[in-house]
Amino acid sequence: MRRAKPAVKRASGGDDDAVIRTRRLTKRYGNLVAVNNLDLEVHRGEIFGLLGQNGAGKTTTILMLLGLTEPTSGEARVMGLDPEREPRLVKRRVGYLPDAVGFYGGLTGRQNLRYTASLNGLRRAAAESAIVDVLEQVGLTDRADDRVDTYSRGMRQRLGIADALVKGPDLLILDEPTTAIDPLGVVEILDLLRRLVHERGLAIMLSSHLLTQVQSVCDRIGIFASGRLVGQGTVDELATAFGDGTATIEVGLELPGPADISRAESVLRGLNTVTHVIPPADDRSPWQVIVRPAAAESQVRQEILVAAVEHDLRLTTLRPIVPSLDDIYRAAVVRTAA
Amino acid sequence: MSAAGSTVEVARDPLPRAGWRVVAAKEFGDHLLSVRFIVLLIVLGLAAAIPLYFAADQIRSVAPQASGAAAVFLALFTLGSQDIAVLRVDTFVGIVAPLLGLAFAFDAVNGERSEGTLPRLLAQPIHRDDVINGKFAAGMAVIGLVLVTVIGFIAGFGMIRLGIVPHGSEVERLAAWLVVTFLYVALWLAFGLLLSVLIRRAATAALIGFGIWLLVTVFGELITTLITGLIAPAANASTDTILSSLQIQQFITRLLPSTLYREISAVLLNPGVTQISAPTSIGQVQQAQQQIPTLLTLDQSFLLVWPQVVAIVALAVICFAAAYVAFMRQEVRA
């Protein structure tokens, strides 16, 4: 919609580096609350992962951030701009890869990017060099002049990232960037994202329901469940927030006889803050030592090391088991549902 | 970002001035390279060439006696075959031209939607209406191109094959007819655009558009004849009853845009046509009988069909406005 005032207004607090900030952002479709009182913050130079099932409100949130749909209440700021009032300024600075991105099949990859560049007001020479750059970055240089019709899903996805990058954005918003891509392709894309953050210093927000990918690439994560952000932070922070308060340490011991086994068990049990010791089912598997509170985990690990020396136990492995995002996510969703 | 802060704005390309032009240029290029452009050019060309053949025949036989007759050149467009009266260039163009409008619009918006390109397009820094405006502009440009090509072809054929050269006033009338035809096709283009916004599947939109085209341009006359036949007074009714019934009948036929267009082209292409409405009183009937055949100038002809021209433009505006509003209110996601 045409608005009367295209003037640039920066947010008053110029000292912070939040590229996305929302306050009680809400979107209702009739009775359905798609996004419920969302408070979100994404900073420059970080990769933020929006995690949630299909229909949890991830895409609606993204559309509101781009000014493509209007919030029912609350407010959003992207690069300090209000996307509802100045959508064009926001969209000039934000590269967006939509869920199930499509291209004009009759045109070549390069021609598709040219169209995007001209919609962004890039001059011809600048556009051409930007296109060469982004095609190189996503590894599509040799196929750039083939019709998009002939591309595979993975190539389209990579072209989509190139398309989002061609305007030289400060922020990338990627909706499900790795769906329908083979595992090797996923690794490439995640590498590319990390490189982009390093080289260009831009911020990335990506949404996904693939937990391991989010965990491997995102600096911080927001967990979405039925329109609400139920948790926000690094994996460790989320683990503390949603874990059961315990940590697990894997201890591998070489124990020749049954007597050694009972000796080892009593030693491990005797340590401070250890609540459970689970002996291995067979000789090869490690022991599991469960610690409460979780914060005492590194302390306990040192004590195990010392105790092993003192009691002449042959230690083969000693490592903490990092809680998987899978567990955290399940715990978060279950807890909010309850 | 520079540290200069408030004094120096971030150095950055300005926002694109006219996003609709970028959209229109891209769409125009797509249309020109599309198969449907070539197909429609051939179809419209055939629709014009077949009656042209008969018209040329007729003119040949008439021309020797008709030296000095008014608007011989325009007869190329209005003369039909002796056996089949509808086999005339203007009638055929009137039937086929709406297809042009529909064909370049029925998948304009829903096509982008189903291809998944719409969210990507709208995420670029353009106004939302740039998309629909650009698509409409591109459609108009293509239609103009096709019409000028086909009508230029007919005119060229007339000049070369028959040796008839148009007079200045005939060229003016031809140009006026071309403009009105263009407006009429723009109406169908706007209608196709409306369908493409409202109907999610391009194939369904095409089918509905085609159905309505068939209903209006082919069966429309049949249906209106049927209705007017039902309300026609008995043969022994008074002259006043017959006249007022005639007016109602005419009103019903004029509900169809195709009738409006036919009336306009009949008047614009033939300076001898001085009346298109049914007489409303016995006095007018007598007047018409006593009238000495005269020729109208172009502006007089225009006065005669001004209401029809306005009606067509108004319909086109209504269709486009409806498409525009519907598009602006739609969610980006289906």
Contacts between the chains, C-beta under 8 A, distances in Angstrom:
chain1	res1	chain2	res2	distance
A	1	B	127	7.3
A	1	B	128	6.4
A	1	B	129	7.8
A	1	B	328	6.8
A	2	B	127	5.8
A	2	B	129	7.5
A	6	B	15	7.7
A	8	B	9	6.9
A	14	B	5	7.5
A	59	B	333	6.9
A	63	B	332	6.0
A	63	B	333	7.1
A	66	B	123	5.7
A	68	B	119	7.2
A	68	B	122	5.8
A	68	B	123	6.8
A	68	B	332	4.7
A	69	B	331	6.3
A	69	B	332	6.3
A	69	B	333	8.0
A	87	B	125	7.9
A	88	B	15	5.6
A	88	B	125	4.2
A	88	B	126	7.0
A	88	B	127	7.1
A	89	B	15	7.1
A	89	B	125	7.2
A	91	B	123	5.8
A	91	B	124	6.2
A	91	B	125	4.3
A	92	B	12	7.6
A	92	B	15	5.9
A	92	B	125	4.0
A	94	B	123	7.8
A	96	B	119	7.7
A	96	B	120	7.3
A	96	B	123	4.1
A	98	B	116	7.1
A	98	B	119	4.0
A	98	B	120	5.7
A	98	B	123	7.0
A	99	B	119	8.0
A	100	B	116	5.2
A	101	B	116	6.0
A	101	B	119	7.9
A	101	B	120	6.1
A	102	B	115	4.3
A	102	B	116	2.5
A	102	B	117	4.5
A	102	B	120	6.9
A	103	B	115	7.6
A	103	B	117	6.4
A	103	B	120	7.9
A	104	B	30	7.5
A	104	B	115	7.2
A	104	B	117	6.3
A	105	B	115	7.3
A	106	B	30	7.1
A	106	B	33	7.5
A	115	B	22	7.6
A	115	B	26	5.5
A	116	B	120	7.6
A	116	B	124	6.2
A	118	B	16	7.5
A	118	B	22	4.9
A	119	B	16	6.4
A	119	B	19	6.2
A	119	B	22	5.4
A	119	B	23	7.7
A	119	B	121	7.5
A	119	B	124	4.0
A	119	B	125	7.2
A	119	B	126	5.7
A	120	B	13	7.2
A	120	B	16	6.6
A	120	B	124	6.0
A	120	B	125	6.0
A	121	B	13	5.2
A	121	B	14	6.0
A	121	B	15	5.9
A	121	B	16	3.4
A	121	B	17	7.4
A	121	B	125	7.3
A	122	B	13	5.8
A	123	B	13	7.1
A	126	B	13	7.2
A	160	B	120	7.7
A	163	B	120	6.7
A	167	B	124	7.9
